[in-house]
């Protein structure tokens, strides 16, 4: 285990409640959560830029923060480096000198530091930017220079705060691929903050879902994909998320509706997820096999790529993904009365 | 892709100028003329042909020399003490910081004569501190060149402090945070990041402070008097020459105007381009 952080803070009215974050050798931990959930504060705390009220932060079993023993290691003495959301490239230095900064700070001679910085720029395929200042770099180039600057000191823990936030949609996949390669070829662990589920699932070995200063779920991408524990996590994955009490082989929802599950008996508090593409819509009450049939009204219609997402209010909210031709055939508009059907086998139920 | 700055420029090119209200035209013309006419009058009355002989007079040279010594000395003192003070004001938070800031800025708006009286009461022979300076170190400030230099410092220092403080504040703290996480110690960060980013503000603050020190009159005459060759700087010389040698007073004034224009030109980036 490289990084072990157990953090509780209360600074400037902003709280982190017993955040637990553990990263093994060569592991990338992704913190995902809505804006204001405290993700950046966690990174700043690990970097030593923010203090903690209680808890413990260790890197390679060396204490970085331990308030009970008044231990606090200054940021410059921690084996970390951080790439901030705004990149913070030094405006008066060339790309090479930006990258060389960390080496020079640790006493490497300028000439040698510059050579190694240029090597790193070459590795990230931006050696052509070596002499340029930050204001002469494109968004993607700035991103790579900032990454190079953070990588060159070979930190034990690399902290990345929304590394792609300033990129447009076409550049993101390229940068994601580059970052994945850079992280894979590195010794040490990385902590990445994002609110983009694609990034989280693509880069994370372990996901930590945060909300309002708390960790609401920790797990591998597969665990979170199959068993999201919060509406936020389910929303990220684009899944219908229902909670209720086990009854027979299904779930009794808060409004009294019974949701039939695939067959195994369910007891106690439980969650259910349903893929929106497994939800069908009908103008007339459907005959036949689906066991879950509810009536409701269309609440919202939203185009989503090559299909349309229809939100139906059936006492609870449920989303259905349908084709554009289906919308026309069903003559759906907001407030249209509608029937919703879901096969019991398409419902996944798991305990809370 | 059109950069947003470029876009607004394109918009401005074709914008129709709105017609100005007549009162705006009248009063803006009055203000402009009021500020420009005195300078023109001075330049028009200047004895250009005798300029060199008037200024090569030993008394004039002495006043010019004293002015340079006092103003440059004041600028130097302002730099070595004002930059750290600006740092404290911009980057720390303690009880009474706002009060300290207000007191530091006070000499900006305080009538210099009152400043001179205050300096006298502090550093005069019988002053609060002056008594000890005199008893312990035999240091006399009133009516000395050092006193004139301190009077100039008193009025000039706040210009440097507020300019450099604004400079500190304009540097994003996240640069320094980034530098720390890259393993840089505070002194290294100051040398390689903060200082280079701060340099333009320090230069601007120093030029402003120097210009203010050069023109200093009220505090100097009150605290240091007008002793030719010791405390009689250019502005004092102009004032006392006006009675019996107006030609020389005008010549010296022209020198001051030329220096001011030089300051303006050197800071044009900062002042002549509004809200960059």
Boltz contact constraints between the chains, C-beta under 6 A:
constraints:
  - contact:
      token1: [A, 47]
      token2: [B, 181]
      max_distance: 6.0
  - contact:
      token1: [A, 49]
      token2: [B, 177]
      max_distance: 6.0
  - contact:
      token1: [A, 75]
      token2: [B, 180]
      max_distance: 6.0
  - contact:
      token1: [A, 75]
      token2: [B, 181]
      max_distance: 6.0
  - contact:
      token1: [A, 76]
      token2: [B, 180]
      max_distance: 6.0
  - contact:
      token1: [A, 76]
      token2: [B, 183]
      max_distance: 6.0
  - contact:
      token1: [A, 76]
      token2: [B, 184]
      max_distance: 6.0
  - contact:
      token1: [A, 76]
      token2: [B, 185]
      max_distance: 6.0
  - contact:
      token1: [A, 81]
      token2: [B, 181]
      max_distance: 6.0
  - contact:
      token1: [A, 81]
      token2: [B, 182]
      max_distance: 6.0
  - contact:
      token1: [A, 82]
      token2: [B, 181]
      max_distance: 6.0
  - contact:
      token1: [A, 84]
      token2: [B, 174]
      max_distance: 6.0
  - contact:
      token1: [A, 84]
      token2: [B, 178]
      max_distance: 6.0
  - contact:
      token1: [A, 88]
      token2: [B, 174]
      max_distance: 6.0
  - contact:
      token1: [A, 88]
      token2: [B, 175]
      max_distance: 6.0
  - contact:
      token1: [A, 88]
      token2: [B, 178]
      max_distance: 6.0
  - contact:
      token1: [A, 90]
      token2: [B, 193]
      max_distance: 6.0
  - contact:
      token1: [A, 92]
      token2: [B, 196]
      max_distance: 6.0
  - contact:
      token1: [A, 101]
      token2: [B, 182]
      max_distance: 6.0
  - contact:
      token1: [A, 102]
      token2: [B, 182]
      max_distance: 6.0
  - contact:
      token1: [A, 102]
      token2: [B, 183]
      max_distance: 6.0
  - contact:
      token1: [A, 105]
      token2: [B, 182]
      max_distance: 6.0
  - contact:
      token1: [A, 105]
      token2: [B, 183]
      max_distance: 6.0
  - contact:
      token1: [A, 105]
      token2: [B, 184]
      max_distance: 6.0
  - contact:
      token1: [A, 105]
      token2: [B, 188]
      max_distance: 6.0
  - contact:
      token1: [A, 106]
      token2: [B, 183]
      max_distance: 6.0
  - contact:
      token1: [A, 153]
      token2: [B, 183]
      max_distance: 6.0
